[in-house]
Amino acid sequence: MPAGSIERITDTMIHLARCVVGHRIILAGSKEPDRIFELRSRGYSGVVTTATCKLSPGQYDVALVEWRQHSIKALEATLNWLVHLLSPGGVLVIWIDAAPGHRKLRSAIERLGFRVETGTRCESGFAISARRLNVSQPAMAA
């Protein structure tokens, strides 16, 4: 993927998450190494990947997921454990490379107790942001 595409997807994900430099961010998906470098170069020092983080529930403000060429069912399984790492008010932002899959993605997110806030087309894909329906309770496992 060209560097410009990585930057545009990163810009979109940051915008949808309403990230600030102090947020604790966890990355998941196919471009974790590229994305962590991109975010850290922008001053986001609290960025980890699913491979390098402590799996402590409720400690991350933002989860950024880049999902390429995998099924929505596999993404739902990943999200099922990832959402527990988010703080109660945390935001989930997902970029998928197949915009037609966004309806199935919306349903998967809703089953995890999240509400889709917004979405946009981005770099041959689709990005959405979602928050918990009830911020006083963590998401329930599907």
C-alpha positions as a printed Julia matrix, in Angstrom:
142×3 Matrix{Float64}:
   0.0     0.0    0.0
   1.43    3.43  -0.91
   2.5     5.7    1.95
  -0.15    8.25   0.96
  -2.87    5.64   1.43
  -1.59    4.75   4.9
  -1.57    8.44   5.81
  -5.11    9.03   4.48
  -6.52    5.98   6.29
  -4.71    7.08   9.47
  -6.1    10.62   9.08
  -9.62    9.26   8.67
  -9.35    6.9   11.64
  -7.94    9.63  13.91
 -10.71   12.0   12.84
 -13.47    9.43  13.42
 -12.05    8.54  16.86
 -11.56   12.2   17.79
  -8.1    11.21  19.02
  -5.95   13.49  21.1
  -2.25   12.94  21.7
  -2.8    11.69  25.27
  -5.19    8.88  24.31
  -4.18    5.29  24.93
  -4.64    3.57  21.57
  -4.62   -0.12  20.7
  -4.15   -1.23  17.09
  -5.42   -4.42  15.5
  -5.33   -5.67  11.96
  -3.09   -6.18   8.99
  -1.09   -2.95   9.02
  -0.22   -2.67  12.74
   3.53   -1.99  12.23
   2.89    0.7    9.6
   0.1     2.29  11.63
   2.04    2.34  14.93
   4.96    4.07  13.2
   2.6     6.57  11.56
   0.82    7.38  14.84
   4.0     7.67  16.89
   5.51   10.0   14.29
   2.44   12.22  14.85
   3.06   12.37  18.61
   0.74    9.59  19.81
   3.07    7.91  22.29
   0.42    5.75  24.02
   0.01    3.43  21.03
   0.34   -0.36  21.26
  -0.59   -3.28  19.05
  -2.56   -6.36  19.97
   0.73   -8.27  19.79
   2.59   -5.98  22.21
   0.0    -4.79  24.74
  -0.86   -6.0   28.2
  -4.32   -7.5   27.84
  -5.82   -5.56  30.73
  -9.54   -4.87  30.41
 -10.72   -1.3   30.16
  -7.41    0.5   29.76
  -7.56    1.87  26.18
  -9.38    4.99  25.0
  -9.38    4.05  21.32
  -9.19    0.82  19.32
  -8.19    1.25  15.67
  -8.78   -1.81  13.51
  -7.69   -2.15   9.89
  -9.29   -5.23   8.36
  -8.21   -6.5    4.93
  -9.33   -9.51   2.96
 -10.8   -11.35   5.93
 -14.39  -12.27   6.63
 -16.72  -10.17   8.75
 -17.2   -13.28  10.91
 -13.44  -13.36  11.64
 -13.53   -9.62  12.37
 -16.44  -10.13  14.77
 -14.42  -12.76  16.66
 -11.49  -10.34  16.92
 -13.76   -7.53  18.09
 -15.37   -9.81  20.67
 -12.16   -9.88  22.75
 -10.83   -6.45  21.66
 -13.8    -4.45  22.95
 -13.1    -5.6   26.51
  -9.77   -3.75  26.35
 -11.57   -0.43  25.78
 -12.48    1.88  28.64
 -16.24    2.3   29.17
 -16.22    5.54  27.16
 -13.74    4.26  24.58
 -14.28    4.44  20.84
 -13.88    1.68  18.28
 -12.84    2.68  14.75
 -12.74    0.07  12.01
 -11.54    0.37   8.43
 -12.49   -2.47   6.1
 -11.38   -2.91   2.52
 -14.79   -4.02   1.28
 -17.44   -1.29   1.57
 -20.25   -3.75   0.7
 -19.45   -5.52   4.0
 -20.31   -2.45   6.07
 -23.91   -3.57   6.72
 -22.73   -6.89   8.15
 -20.11   -5.0   10.13
 -22.76   -2.69  11.6
 -24.77   -5.71  12.76
 -21.68   -7.32  14.3
 -20.85   -4.12  16.2
 -24.41   -3.79  17.48
 -24.34   -7.39  18.76
 -21.3    -6.42  20.84
 -23.25   -3.6   22.52
 -21.92   -0.71  20.43
 -23.71    1.96  18.4
 -22.23    3.08  15.07
 -21.79    6.86  15.23
 -20.54    7.64  11.75
 -18.92    6.15   8.69
 -17.2     7.26   5.53
 -15.64    5.86   2.38
 -11.86    5.95   2.58
  -9.12    4.6    0.29
 -11.01    1.82  -1.48
 -12.73    0.87   1.73
 -15.05    2.06   4.44
 -14.34    3.38   7.96
 -16.76    3.59  10.88
 -16.64    4.7   14.49
 -18.73    3.21  17.28
 -19.27    3.66  21.02
 -20.93    1.51  23.65
 -24.7     1.8   23.87
 -24.48    2.02  27.65
 -21.2     3.56  28.82
 -21.82    2.51  32.41
 -21.52   -1.18  31.49
 -18.78   -2.95  29.55
 -19.77   -4.73  26.31
 -21.17   -8.22  26.75
 -19.57  -11.13  24.94
 -21.46  -12.31  21.89
